[in-house]
Amino acid sequence: MKRPLALYFPPDLEYTRLMNKTLTLELTPYEQERLVDALNAEVIKWTLIKGEILLGKRPNGSLEGCDMILAEAEDLHARVKVQVSRLA
């Protein structure tokens, strides 16, 4: 049985061009877990990229840009994980 997973995205003070958005997905418990896993994989990917930048393996990589993307990925992962855990 699919249960609605509503995600609320509060305004980000740094990015005033964004508005409040709510995304509602009808997901089975399995799909919810896969969504959390996919977001976790994204966090891991950007953590590895940051490590490669620090080691000099990506000389054209931007550490500041990577940090920004990683922080956003971690935040989104955490918010979705909280919503999924509330439905469990």
N, CA, C and O atoms as a Tinker XYZ file with bonds, in Angstrom:
   352  protein
     1  N      0.841000   -1.177000    0.000000    73     2
     2  CA     0.000000    0.000000    0.000000    64     1     3
     3  C      0.885000    1.240000    0.000000    63     2     4     5
     4  O      1.807000    1.354000    0.808000    81     3
     5  N      0.604000    2.150000   -0.895000    73     3     6
     6  CA     1.400000    3.363000   -0.962000    64     5     7
     7  C      0.892000    4.374000    0.053000    63     6     8     9
     8  O     -0.313000    4.564000    0.221000    81     7
     9  N      1.846000    5.022000    0.729000    73     7    10
    10  CA     1.509000    6.054000    1.698000    64     9    11
    11  C      2.089000    7.366000    1.205000    63    10    12    13
    12  O      3.175000    7.378000    0.627000    81    11
    13  N      1.388000    8.474000    1.421000    73    11    14
    14  CA     1.924000    9.751000    0.951000    64    13    15
    15  C      3.108000   10.191000    1.805000    63    14    16    17
    16  O      3.084000   10.083000    3.031000    81    15
    17  N      4.120000   10.676000    1.149000    73    15    18
    18  CA     5.293000   11.214000    1.805000    64    17    19
    19  C      5.362000   12.671000    1.402000    63    18    20    21
    20  O      5.726000   12.984000    0.268000    81    19
    21  N      5.019000   13.570000    2.314000    73    19    22
    22  CA     5.018000   14.996000    2.011000    64    21    23
    23  C      6.307000   15.612000    2.533000    63    22    24    25
    24  O      6.648000   15.466000    3.707000    81    23
    25  N      7.000000   16.281000    1.672000    73    23    26
    26  CA     8.250000   16.931000    2.041000    64    25    27
    27  C      8.061000   18.436000    1.983000    63    26    28    29
    28  O      7.651000   18.971000    0.952000    81    27
    29  N      8.351000   19.115000    3.064000    73    27    30
    30  CA     8.241000   20.564000    3.102000    64    29    31
    31  C      9.638000   21.141000    3.007000    63    30    32    33
    32  O     10.530000   20.750000    3.759000    81    31
    33  N      9.827000   22.054000    2.101000    73    31    34
    34  CA    11.115000   22.694000    1.907000    64    33    35
    35  C     11.017000   24.128000    2.396000    63    34    36    37
    36  O     10.505000   24.985000    1.676000    81    35
    37  N     11.504000   24.415000    3.620000    73    35    38
    38  CA    11.415000   25.781000    4.137000    64    37    39
    39  C     12.305000   26.715000    3.325000    63    38    40    41
    40  O     13.253000   26.271000    2.677000    81    39
    41  N     12.000000   28.001000    3.362000    73    39    42
    42  CA    12.817000   28.941000    2.584000    64    41    43
    43  C     14.243000   28.971000    3.102000    63    42    44    45
    44  O     14.483000   28.905000    4.307000    81    43
    45  N     15.166000   29.071000    2.195000    73    43    46
    46  CA    16.575000   29.161000    2.531000    64    45    47
    47  C     16.945000   30.639000    2.511000    63    46    48    49
    48  O     16.798000   31.307000    1.487000    81    47
    49  N     17.417000   31.143000    3.628000    73    47    50
    50  CA    17.717000   32.563000    3.713000    64    49    51
    51  C     18.807000   32.988000    2.743000    63    50    52    53
    52  O     18.831000   34.139000    2.309000    81    51
    53  N     19.714000   32.073000    2.394000    73    51    54
    54  CA    20.780000   32.402000    1.460000    64    53    55
    55  C     20.270000   32.505000    0.036000    63    54    56    57
    56  O     20.840000   33.235000   -0.775000    81    55
    57  N     19.216000   31.793000   -0.276000    73    55    58
    58  CA    18.682000   31.757000   -1.632000    64    57    59
    59  C     17.248000   32.275000   -1.610000    63    58    60    61
    60  O     16.295000   31.496000   -1.633000    81    59
    61  N     17.108000   33.578000   -1.568000    73    59    62
    62  CA    15.778000   34.170000   -1.424000    64    61    63
    63  C     14.916000   33.966000   -2.660000    63    62    64    65
    64  O     13.704000   34.171000   -2.604000    81    63
    65  N     15.522000   33.564000   -3.783000    73    63    66
    66  CA    14.743000   33.359000   -4.986000    64    65    67
    67  C     13.876000   32.104000   -4.887000    63    66    68    69
    68  O     12.929000   31.948000   -5.658000    81    67
    69  N     14.187000   31.213000   -3.953000    73    67    70
    70  CA    13.405000   29.995000   -3.774000    64    69    71
    71  C     12.175000   30.293000   -2.934000    63    70    72    73
    72  O     12.211000   31.119000   -2.023000    81    71
    73  N     11.103000   29.615000   -3.251000    73    71    74
    74  CA     9.870000   29.774000   -2.486000    64    73    75
    75  C      9.603000   28.480000   -1.725000    63    74    76    77
    76  O     10.201000   27.440000   -2.001000    81    75
    77  N      8.691000   28.570000   -0.762000    73    75    78
    78  CA     8.301000   27.355000   -0.038000    64    77    79
    79  C      7.695000   26.379000   -1.026000    63    78    80    81
    80  O      6.860000   26.753000   -1.849000    81    79
    81  N      8.110000   25.152000   -0.944000    73    79    82
    82  CA     7.596000   24.118000   -1.838000    64    81    83
    83  C      7.274000   22.886000   -1.008000    63    82    84    85
    84  O      8.011000   22.536000   -0.086000    81    83
    85  N      6.189000   22.245000   -1.336000    73    83    86
    86  CA     5.856000   20.965000   -0.739000    64    85    87
    87  C      5.748000   19.956000   -1.871000    63    86    88    89
    88  O      5.061000   20.190000   -2.866000    81    87
    89  N      6.417000   18.860000   -1.712000    73    87    90
    90  CA     6.406000   17.793000   -2.701000    64    89    91
    91  C      5.750000   16.579000   -2.054000    63    90    92    93
    92  O      6.209000   16.105000   -1.016000    81    91
    93  N      4.692000   16.081000   -2.654000    73    91    94
    94  CA     4.014000   14.905000   -2.124000    64    93    95
    95  C      4.207000   13.749000   -3.086000    63    94    96    97
    96  O      3.892000   13.856000   -4.271000    81    95
    97  N      4.718000   12.657000   -2.578000    73    95    98
    98  CA     4.940000   11.450000   -3.369000    64    97    99
    99  C      4.150000   10.311000   -2.751000    63    98   100   101
   100  O      4.108000   10.163000   -1.529000    81    99
   101  N      3.529000    9.515000   -3.593000    73    99   102
   102  CA     2.849000    8.305000   -3.127000    64   101   103
   103  C      3.840000    7.161000   -3.291000    63   102   104   105
   104  O      4.079000    6.700000   -4.408000    81   103
   105  N      4.419000    6.699000   -2.181000    73   103   106
   106  CA     5.459000    5.684000   -2.224000    64   105   107
   107  C      5.127000    4.517000   -1.303000    63   106   108   109
   108  O      4.548000    4.691000   -0.231000    81   107
   109  N      5.505000    3.334000   -1.745000    73   107   110
   110  CA     5.408000    2.168000   -0.866000    64   109   111
   111  C      6.540000    2.281000    0.152000    63   110   112   113
   112  O      7.482000    3.046000   -0.059000    81   111
   113  N      6.464000    1.537000    1.242000    73   111   114
   114  CA     7.577000    1.554000    2.201000    64   113   115
   115  C      8.912000    1.190000    1.534000    63   114   116   117
   116  O      9.953000    1.753000    1.872000    81   115
   117  N      8.871000    0.256000    0.597000    73   115   118
   118  CA    10.095000   -0.125000   -0.130000    64   117   119
   119  C     10.630000    1.068000   -0.921000    63   118   120   121
   120  O     11.827000    1.352000   -0.891000    81   119
   121  N      9.743000    1.761000   -1.623000    73   119   122
   122  CA    10.165000    2.927000   -2.411000    64   121   123
   123  C     10.702000    4.045000   -1.519000    63   122   124   125
   124  O     11.637000    4.752000   -1.896000    81   123
   125  N     10.116000    4.199000   -0.353000    73   123   126
   126  CA    10.604000    5.209000    0.588000    64   125   127
   127  C     12.038000    4.902000    1.004000    63   126   128   129
   128  O     12.885000    5.794000    1.051000    81   127
   129  N     12.300000    3.645000    1.301000    73   127   130
   130  CA    13.655000    3.250000    1.687000    64   129   131
   131  C     14.634000    3.436000    0.538000    63   130   132   133
   132  O     15.772000    3.852000    0.754000    81   131
   133  N     14.203000    3.134000   -0.678000    73   131   134
   134  CA    15.080000    3.334000   -1.845000    64   133   135
   135  C     15.384000    4.814000   -2.050000    63   134   136   137
   136  O     16.496000    5.169000   -2.443000    81   135
   137  N     14.413000    5.677000   -1.791000    73   135   138
   138  CA    14.643000    7.118000   -1.894000    64   137   139
   139  C     15.691000    7.567000   -0.879000    63   138   140   141
   140  O     16.594000    8.333000   -1.216000    81   139
   141  N     15.575000    7.100000    0.345000    73   139   142
   142  CA    16.565000    7.436000    1.376000    64   141   143
   143  C     17.937000    6.897000    0.979000    63   142   144   145
   144  O     18.948000    7.581000    1.143000    81   143
   145  N     17.971000    5.672000    0.457000    73   143   146
   146  CA    19.243000    5.081000    0.024000    64   145   147
   147  C     19.871000    5.876000   -1.118000    63   146   148   149
   148  O     21.085000    6.077000   -1.143000    81   147
   149  N     19.046000    6.326000   -2.060000    73   147   150
   150  CA    19.564000    7.099000   -3.192000    64   149   151
   151  C     20.142000    8.428000   -2.735000    63   150   152   153
   152  O     21.179000    8.864000   -3.235000    81   151
   153  N     19.477000    9.067000   -1.789000    73   151   154
   154  CA    20.002000   10.331000   -1.269000    64   153   155
   155  C     21.278000   10.101000   -0.467000    63   154   156   157
   156  O     22.189000   10.929000   -0.497000    81   155
   157  N     21.346000    8.987000    0.245000    73   155   158
   158  CA    22.562000    8.642000    0.973000    64   157   159
   159  C     23.717000    8.404000   -0.002000    63   158   160   161
   160  O     24.848000    8.812000    0.261000    81   159
   161  N     23.431000    7.746000   -1.122000    73   159   162
   162  CA    24.459000    7.513000   -2.144000    64   161   163
   163  C     24.960000    8.835000   -2.719000    63   162   164   165
   164  O     26.141000    8.970000   -3.038000    81   163
   165  N     24.067000    9.802000   -2.848000    73   163   166
   166  CA    24.463000   11.130000   -3.342000    64   165   167
   167  C     25.405000   11.813000   -2.346000    63   166   168   169
   168  O     26.384000   12.442000   -2.747000    81   167
   169  N     25.112000   11.689000   -1.063000    73   167   170
   170  CA    25.986000   12.260000   -0.027000    64   169   171
   171  C     27.358000   11.587000   -0.091000    63   170   172   173
   172  O     28.384000   12.263000   -0.025000    81   171
   173  N     27.379000   10.276000   -0.218000    73   171   174
   174  CA    28.644000    9.536000   -0.300000    64   173   175
   175  C     29.431000    9.970000   -1.528000    63   174   176   177
   176  O     30.643000   10.170000   -1.448000    81   175
   177  N     28.749000   10.118000   -2.669000    73   175   178
   178  CA    29.418000   10.535000   -3.910000    64   177   179
   179  C     30.112000   11.881000   -3.726000    63   178   180   181
   180  O     31.273000   12.037000   -4.107000    81   179
   181  N     29.407000   12.858000   -3.142000    73   179   182
   182  CA    30.004000   14.184000   -2.985000    64   181   183
   183  C     31.076000   14.208000   -1.901000    63   182   184   185
   184  O     31.991000   15.029000   -1.953000    81   183
   185  N     30.970000   13.321000   -0.926000    73   183   186
   186  CA    32.034000   13.197000    0.074000    64   185   187
   187  C     33.307000   12.670000   -0.580000    63   186   188   189
   188  O     34.406000   13.141000   -0.286000    81   187
   189  N     33.154000   11.691000   -1.469000    73   187   190
   190  CA    34.316000   11.153000   -2.194000    64   189   191
   191  C     34.912000   12.192000   -3.139000    63   190   192   193
   192  O     36.133000   12.304000   -3.251000    81   191
   193  N     34.055000   12.948000   -3.816000    73   191   194
   194  CA    34.549000   14.006000   -4.707000    64   193   195
   195  C     35.325000   15.044000   -3.903000    63   194   196   197
   196  O     36.377000   15.508000   -4.344000    81   195
   197  N     34.819000   15.409000   -2.737000    73   195   198
   198  CA    35.528000   16.375000   -1.892000    64   197   199
   199  C     36.904000   15.828000   -1.507000    63   198   200   201
   200  O     37.891000   16.564000   -1.517000    81   199
   201  N     36.967000   14.542000   -1.170000    73   199   202
   202  CA    38.251000   13.923000   -0.839000    64   201   203
   203  C     39.215000   13.970000   -2.009000    63   202   204   205
   204  O     40.407000   14.221000   -1.829000    81   203
   205  N     38.700000   13.729000   -3.217000    73   203   206
   206  CA    39.546000   13.783000   -4.414000    64   205   207
   207  C     40.048000   15.203000   -4.672000    63   206   208   209
   208  O     41.186000   15.394000   -5.101000    81   207
   209  N     39.205000   16.187000   -4.412000    73   207   210
   210  CA    39.643000   17.585000   -4.576000    64   209   211
   211  C     40.754000   17.894000   -3.585000    63   210   212   213
   212  O     41.762000   18.504000   -3.942000    81   211
   213  N     40.568000   17.473000   -2.344000    73   211   214
   214  CA    41.579000   17.735000   -1.312000    64   213   215
   215  C     42.895000   17.019000   -1.591000    63   214   216   217
   216  O     43.964000   17.516000   -1.239000    81   215
   217  N     42.814000   15.850000   -2.226000    73   215   218
   218  CA    44.025000   15.097000   -2.560000    64   217   219
   219  C     44.671000   15.556000   -3.864000    63   218   220   221
   220  O     45.740000   15.070000   -4.233000    81   219
   221  N     44.032000   16.481000   -4.556000    73   219   222
   222  CA    44.583000   16.991000   -5.807000    64   221   223
   223  C     44.258000   16.147000   -7.023000    63   222   224   225
   224  O     44.806000   16.389000   -8.098000    81   223
   225  N     43.380000   15.163000   -6.884000    73   223   226
   226  CA    43.012000   14.314000   -8.013000    64   225   227
   227  C     42.044000   15.023000   -8.965000    63   226   228   229
   228  O     41.855000   14.590000  -10.102000    81   227
   229  N     41.444000   16.096000   -8.502000    73   227   230
   230  CA    40.548000   16.917000   -9.325000    64   229   231
   231  C     41.046000   18.357000   -9.262000    63   230   232   233
   232  O     40.493000   19.183000   -8.535000    81   231
   233  N     42.097000   18.653000  -10.030000    73   231   234
   234  CA    42.713000   19.978000   -9.935000    64   233   235
   235  C     41.778000   21.123000  -10.327000    63   234   236   237
   236  O     41.962000   22.250000   -9.866000    81   235
   237  N     40.799000   20.860000  -11.152000    73   235   238
   238  CA    39.863000   21.915000  -11.548000    64   237   239
   239  C     38.617000   21.944000  -10.677000    63   238   240   241
   240  O     37.708000   22.738000  -10.918000    81   239
   241  N     38.570000   21.081000   -9.665000    73   239   242
   242  CA    37.402000   21.015000   -8.787000    64   241   243
   243  C     37.367000   22.182000   -7.818000    63   242   244   245
   244  O     38.405000   22.647000   -7.346000    81   243
   245  N     36.183000   22.642000   -7.535000    73   243   246
   246  CA    35.993000   23.747000   -6.595000    64   245   247
   247  C     35.604000   23.177000   -5.232000    63   246   248   249
   248  O     34.549000   22.561000   -5.085000    81   247
   249  N     36.456000   23.387000   -4.254000    73   247   250
   250  CA    36.164000   22.899000   -2.909000    64   249   251
   251  C     34.931000   23.600000   -2.339000    63   250   252   253
   252  O     34.097000   22.973000   -1.686000    81   251
   253  N     34.826000   24.896000   -2.592000    73   251   254
   254  CA    33.671000   25.650000   -2.085000    64   253   255
   255  C     32.375000   25.148000   -2.723000    63   254   256   257
   256  O     31.365000   24.974000   -2.042000    81   255
   257  N     32.414000   24.918000   -4.031000    73   255   258
   258  CA    31.237000   24.402000   -4.720000    64   257   259
   259  C     30.864000   23.016000   -4.247000    63   258   260   261
   260  O     29.688000   22.705000   -4.062000    81   259
   261  N     31.868000   22.188000   -4.051000    73   259   262
   262  CA    31.634000   20.829000   -3.566000    64   261   263
   263  C     31.039000   20.862000   -2.164000    63   262   264   265
   264  O     30.108000   20.117000   -1.859000    81   263
   265  N     31.579000   21.725000   -1.317000    73   263   266
   266  CA    31.045000   21.855000    0.049000    64   265   267
   267  C     29.580000   22.284000    0.026000    63   266   268   269
   268  O     28.776000   21.800000    0.823000    81   267
   269  N     29.234000   23.192000   -0.889000    73   267   270
   270  CA    27.866000   23.679000   -0.993000    64   269   271
   271  C     26.926000   22.547000   -1.420000    63   270   272   273
   272  O     25.867000   22.351000   -0.825000    81   271
   273  N     27.322000   21.812000   -2.449000    73   271   274
   274  CA    26.488000   20.704000   -2.938000    64   273   275
   275  C     26.379000   19.615000   -1.884000    63   274   276   277
   276  O     25.301000   19.056000   -1.678000    81   275
   277  N     27.490000   19.307000   -1.213000    73   275   278
   278  CA    27.484000   18.282000   -0.169000    64   277   279
   279  C     26.559000   18.683000    0.978000    63   278   280   281
   280  O     25.798000   17.855000    1.479000    81   279
   281  N     26.619000   19.946000    1.395000    73   279   282
   282  CA    25.753000   20.408000    2.489000    64   281   283
   283  C     24.282000   20.300000    2.098000    63   282   284   285
   284  O     23.451000   19.897000    2.913000    81   283
   285  N     23.958000   20.655000    0.864000    73   283   286
   286  CA    22.571000   20.550000    0.396000    64   285   287
   287  C     22.123000   19.090000    0.335000    63   286   288   289
   288  O     20.996000   18.768000    0.712000    81   287
   289  N     22.999000   18.213000   -0.136000    73   287   290
   290  CA    22.666000   16.790000   -0.217000    64   289   291
   291  C     22.457000   16.208000    1.182000    63   290   292   293
   292  O     21.521000   15.441000    1.405000    81   291
   293  N     23.327000   16.574000    2.118000    73   291   294
   294  CA    23.183000   16.080000    3.492000    64   293   295
   295  C     21.889000   16.579000    4.122000    63   294   296   297
   296  O     21.202000   15.831000    4.819000    81   295
   297  N     21.559000   17.841000    3.877000    73   295   298
   298  CA    20.341000   18.414000    4.442000    64   297   299
   299  C     19.099000   17.729000    3.873000    63   298   300   301
   300  O     18.188000   17.370000    4.620000    81   299
   301  N     19.062000   17.549000    2.561000    73   299   302
   302  CA    17.918000   16.893000    1.935000    64   301   303
   303  C     17.785000   15.445000    2.409000    63   302   304   305
   304  O     16.682000   14.977000    2.692000    81   303
   305  N     18.909000   14.745000    2.493000    73   303   306
   306  CA    18.896000   13.361000    2.991000    64   305   307
   307  C     18.325000   13.305000    4.397000    63   306   308   309
   308  O     17.492000   12.449000    4.697000    81   307
   309  N     18.768000   14.210000    5.261000    73   307   310
   310  CA    18.301000   14.214000    6.645000    64   309   311
   311  C     16.804000   14.511000    6.726000    63   310   312   313
   312  O     16.088000   13.869000    7.495000    81   311
   313  N     16.326000   15.474000    5.941000    73   311   314
   314  CA    14.906000   15.828000    5.986000    64   313   315
   315  C     14.024000   14.695000    5.464000    63   314   316   317
   316  O     12.976000   14.410000    6.043000    81   315
   317  N     14.434000   14.058000    4.390000    73   315   318
   318  CA    13.649000   12.943000    3.850000    64   317   319
   319  C     13.668000   11.771000    4.818000    63   318   320   321
   320  O     12.648000   11.110000    5.014000    81   319
   321  N     14.824000   11.508000    5.427000    73   319   322
   322  CA    14.921000   10.404000    6.377000    64   321   323
   323  C     13.991000   10.612000    7.563000    63   322   324   325
   324  O     13.380000    9.657000    8.044000    81   323
   325  N     13.875000   11.848000    8.039000    73   323   326
   326  CA    12.967000   12.156000    9.150000    64   325   327
   327  C     11.529000   11.902000    8.733000    63   326   328   329
   328  O     10.763000   11.294000    9.481000    81   327
   329  N     11.152000   12.365000    7.539000    73   327   330
   330  CA     9.780000   12.159000    7.063000    64   329   331
   331  C      9.463000   10.676000    6.925000    63   330   332   333
   332  O      8.387000   10.228000    7.323000    81   331
   333  N     10.390000    9.919000    6.368000    73   331   334
   334  CA    10.168000    8.480000    6.190000    64   333   335
   335  C     10.046000    7.792000    7.545000    63   334   336   337
   336  O      9.201000    6.914000    7.719000    81   335
   337  N     10.881000    8.182000    8.504000    73   335   338
   338  CA    10.821000    7.539000    9.825000    64   337   339
   339  C      9.515000    7.844000   10.532000    63   338   340   341
   340  O      9.035000    7.030000   11.322000    81   339
   341  N      8.932000    9.005000   10.262000    73   339   342
   342  CA     7.637000    9.350000   10.878000    64   341   343
   343  C      6.517000    8.462000   10.349000    63   342   344   345
   344  O      5.540000    8.202000   11.052000    81   343
   345  N      6.658000    8.001000    9.120000    73   343   346
   346  CA     5.630000    7.144000    8.515000    64   345   347
   347  C      5.749000    5.694000    8.933000    63   346   348   349
   348  O      4.798000    4.923000    8.805000    81   347
   349  N      6.920000    5.320000    9.436000    73   347   350
   350  CA     7.160000    3.907000    9.774000    64   349   351
   351  C      6.352000    3.476000   10.982000    63   350   352
   352  O      6.436000    2.321000   11.400000    81   351
